Amino acid sequence: MNNNQHHEMVKEAVQAKFRGNTTLRGKTTPMYPDSAEREFRRVTNGYMKLLNQTLKEHLPAMMAAYKRERRGDTRYDDAQDLDAEIRQELMKVAQELEQKLAAYGLYEMVEKIARLTKTTSLREWKRVVKETLGIDLMDDYYKGDFYEQALRMWVDSNVEKIKTIPTESLGSMRQIILDGYKQGRTIRDISKDIQEEYNVSKHRAQMFARDQVATLNAQITKMQQQDAGCKRYRWSTSHDARVRPCHAALDGKTFDWNDPPEMWYETKKSGRVYTGRRCNPGEDYACRCVAIPEFDLDTINVPMKGQED
């Protein structure tokens, strides 16, 4: 069966659902992949725990170097000597963390999250199609190359991004120690600041997990809907207190996949400030919004079950 024949067969099977209209909006809202986000946060939390444990093992040596300098140890001429020793110790942290990371199985974990996101997205897509069009989708259609390239690129990119977290965190911690030296701060205060920096880095890693799962889900959703001939969608938020004003204003409105709305943020002084970024649901930073498809009778071409031959 060629593509035109399949399109006509699908069109005939779903035409009654359109009730004489040319478009039909999805009758249910696809669920955001919360389980994948929770799993990714668990992975990033575990990774940050490794960083914290390794840092704590080396922190006494760095603080001892700081203490010797404050006491006027002749081995130090100035802050540059202290900086060199701190850098050397942080390099050991990075090297040990790399070894622990290999045993941690980061790549396999991130790949599992990608598969979980895909599974959730596909389940929700099948549910929307069934409840809206009254047909079942072919089980094997989305299991081959349809997602594979997108998933592989997402996994590779995220593994590399996670690996950069220690570099940024350790650089900030080094600066905390050097600034403490210049300001004459106590070891206790510096240790407290380092722990606070770790907590900030941990929170940043958790937000990163939410953002990346949302991005992948958005990418898969767009692929599914455009492949099915959907040109437009209705924006739907998570309808909770965490929804930002910009997205709340978009809720329930319809947009073209190829012409998404411009993002903005609110200020007391200037009101709405437009960023120039145009995003579909899930493409903005840490966005949990989803797209409800609008099916077009003239272009609809879903892989309907029972029409494999």
C-alpha positions in Angstrom: 0.0 0.0 0.0 1.5 3.4 -1.0 1.3 6.5 1.1 -1.7 8.0 -0.8 -3.7 4.9 -0.4 -3.0 4.7 3.3 -3.9 8.4 3.7 -7.3 7.9 2.0 -7.9 4.8 4.2 -7.2 6.7 7.4 -9.2 9.6 6.2 -12.2 7.3 5.5 -11.8 5.7 8.9 -11.8 8.9 10.9 -14.0 11.2 8.8 -17.1 10.7 11.0 -15.3 12.0 14.0 -14.8 15.4 12.3 -18.6 15.9 12.0 -18.3 17.8 8.7 -15.4 20.0 9.9 -11.9 20.0 8.4 -10.1 20.1 11.7 -10.5 18.3 15.0 -8.8 19.2 18.2 -7.5 16.5 20.5 -10.1 15.5 23.1 -7.6 14.8 25.9 -4.4 16.4 27.1 -1.2 14.4 26.9 0.5 13.9 30.2 3.9 15.4 30.9 6.6 12.7 31.6 6.9 13.3 35.3 8.4 9.8 35.9 11.3 10.5 33.5 12.0 13.8 35.2 12.0 12.2 38.6 14.4 9.6 37.4 16.7 12.2 35.8 16.7 14.2 39.0 17.7 11.0 40.9 20.6 10.5 38.5 21.8 14.1 38.9 21.4 13.9 42.7 23.5 10.8 42.7 26.1 12.4 40.6 26.2 15.5 42.8 26.6 13.3 45.8 29.7 11.8 44.3 31.0 15.3 43.8 30.3 16.2 47.4 31.9 13.1 48.8 35.0 13.6 46.7 35.2 17.2 47.6 34.9 16.5 51.4 37.8 14.1 51.1 40.1 16.8 49.7 38.7 19.8 51.6 40.9 19.3 54.7 44.0 19.5 52.6 42.8 22.7 51.0 41.8 24.2 54.3 45.2 23.2 55.8 47.0 25.0 53.0 44.8 28.1 53.7 45.5 27.8 57.4 49.3 27.6 56.9 49.2 30.7 54.7 47.2 32.7 57.3 49.8 31.8 59.9 52.6 33.2 57.7 54.1 30.0 56.6 57.3 30.9 54.6 56.5 28.4 51.9 54.0 31.0 50.5 55.1 34.3 49.0 51.6 35.4 48.0 48.1 34.3 47.0 49.5 32.9 43.8 51.2 30.1 45.7 48.1 29.3 47.6 46.1 29.3 44.4 48.5 26.8 42.8 48.1 24.4 45.7 44.3 24.8 45.7 44.2 24.2 41.9 46.3 21.1 42.3 44.0 19.7 44.9 40.9 20.5 42.9 42.5 18.7 39.9 42.8 15.6 42.0 39.1 16.0 42.8 38.2 16.2 39.1 40.4 13.2 38.3 38.9 11.0 41.0 35.4 12.1 40.1 36.1 11.0 36.5 37.0 7.6 37.7 33.9 7.3 39.9 31.8 8.5 37.0 33.0 5.6 34.9 31.8 3.2 37.6 28.6 5.2 38.0 27.3 4.2 34.5 26.2 7.7 33.6 25.7 7.1 29.9 23.5 4.0 30.5 21.4 5.9 33.0 20.8 8.9 30.8 19.9 6.5 27.9 17.4 4.8 30.1 15.8 8.2 30.9 15.6 9.0 27.1 13.8 5.6 26.5 11.4 6.3 29.4 10.6 9.7 28.0 9.9 8.2 24.6 7.7 5.4 26.1 5.6 8.0 28.0 5.3 10.2 25.0 4.2 7.4 22.8 1.7 6.1 25.3 0.1 9.5 25.6 0.1 10.0 21.8 -1.7 6.7 21.3 -4.2 7.7 24.0 -4.9 11.1 22.4 -5.4 9.4 18.9 -7.6 6.7 20.3 -9.9 9.1 22.3 -10.0 11.7 19.5 -10.1 9.7 16.3 -11.3 6.3 17.7 -8.4 4.3 16.1 -5.4 2.4 17.4 -1.9 3.1 16.2 0.5 0.5 14.8 2.7 -0.8 17.7 5.9 -1.0 15.7 5.8 2.2 13.7 7.6 4.4 16.3 10.1 1.7 17.4 12.6 1.9 14.5 14.5 4.9 13.2 11.7 7.4 13.8 13.1 8.5 17.1 16.5 6.9 17.2 18.6 9.8 15.9 16.9 12.3 18.1 17.3 10.1 21.2 21.0 9.4 20.5 21.8 13.1 20.1 19.9 13.9 23.3 21.8 11.3 25.3 25.2 12.3 24.0 24.5 16.0 24.6 23.3 15.5 28.1 26.1 13.2 29.2 28.6 15.9 28.1 26.6 18.6 29.9 26.5 16.7 33.1 30.2 16.2 33.0 30.7 19.9 32.9 28.9 20.5 36.2 32.0 19.7 38.4 34.2 22.0 36.3 31.9 24.9 37.0 31.3 24.0 40.6 35.0 23.4 41.4 36.0 26.7 39.8 33.5 28.5 42.0 34.8 26.8 45.1 38.4 27.7 44.3 37.3 31.3 44.0 35.6 31.2 47.3 38.8 30.0 49.0 40.9 32.7 47.3 38.4 35.5 48.1 38.3 34.3 51.7 42.1 34.6 51.8 42.0 38.2 50.5 39.3 39.1 52.9 40.8 37.4 55.9 37.8 35.2 56.5 37.8 32.2 58.9 38.1 28.6 57.7 34.6 27.9 59.2 33.1 30.7 57.1 34.8 29.5 53.9 33.7 25.9 54.5 30.1 27.2 55.0 30.3 29.1 51.7 31.6 26.1 49.9 28.7 24.0 51.1 26.3 26.7 50.0 27.9 26.7 46.6 27.5 22.9 46.4 23.8 23.3 47.3 23.3 25.9 44.5 25.1 23.5 42.1 22.8 20.7 43.1 19.7 22.8 42.6 21.0 23.8 39.2 21.6 20.2 38.3 18.0 19.4 39.3 16.6 22.2 37.2 18.8 21.0 34.3 17.1 17.6 34.6 13.6 19.1 34.3 14.6 21.3 31.4 16.2 18.4 29.4 13.3 16.0 29.9 10.9 18.7 28.8 13.0 19.5 25.8 13.1 15.8 24.6 9.4 15.4 25.2 8.7 18.5 23.2 10.9 17.3 20.3 9.2 13.8 20.2 5.7 15.4 20.4 6.5 17.7 17.5 7.8 14.8 15.5 4.7 12.7 16.2 2.2 15.4 15.4 3.8 16.7 12.3 4.3 13.2 11.0 0.5 12.7 11.5 -0.2 15.8 9.4 -1.0 18.1 12.3 0.0 21.7 11.5 -1.4 23.3 14.6 -1.8 22.7 18.3 -3.4 24.1 21.4 -1.1 25.2 24.2 -1.8 23.6 27.6 0.0 24.4 30.9 0.4 22.2 34.0 -2.2 24.5 35.7 -0.4 24.8 39.0 1.4 27.5 40.9 4.7 27.0 39.1 3.4 28.0 35.7 5.1 31.3 34.7 2.8 34.3 33.6 3.9 34.1 30.0 2.9 30.5 29.6 -0.3 31.0 31.6 -1.3 33.7 29.1 -0.7 31.2 26.2 -2.9 28.4 27.8 -5.7 27.4 25.6 -4.5 29.4 22.5 -3.8 27.7 19.2 -0.5 28.1 17.3 1.3 26.7 14.2 4.1 24.3 14.8 6.3 26.3 12.5 5.3 29.7 14.0 5.5 29.4 17.8 4.7 32.4 20.1 7.4 34.7 21.4 8.4 34.4 25.1 8.3 37.3 27.5 8.8 38.0 31.2 7.2 40.6 33.5 8.9 43.5 35.3 7.3 46.1 37.6 9.0 49.0 35.7 8.5 48.0 32.1 5.7 45.4 32.1 6.2 42.7 29.5 9.7 42.4 28.1 9.8 40.2 25.0 12.9 38.0 24.7 12.9 37.4 20.9 12.8 33.6 21.6 10.0 31.7 20.0 9.1 28.4 21.6 6.6 25.6 21.3 5.4 23.9 24.5 8.3 22.3 26.4 10.9 24.2 24.4 11.3 27.1 26.9 13.6 26.6 29.9 12.2 24.0 32.3 8.7 24.2 30.6 6.2 21.5 31.5 3.6 22.7 29.1 2.3 20.3 26.4 0.7 20.5 22.9 -2.8 19.2 22.3 -2.9 18.3 18.6 -5.3 19.7 16.0 -5.9 17.1 13.4 -6.5 18.1 9.8 -8.7 15.9 7.7 -6.9 16.9 4.5 -3.5 16.0 5.7 -4.1 13.3 8.4 -1.9 10.3 7.9 -1.4 8.4 11.2 0.0 4.9 11.2 -3.4 3.2 11.8 -3.3 -0.3 13.2 -4.6 -3.0 10.9 -3.3 -1.3 7.8 0.3 -2.6 7.9 0.1 -4.3 4.5 
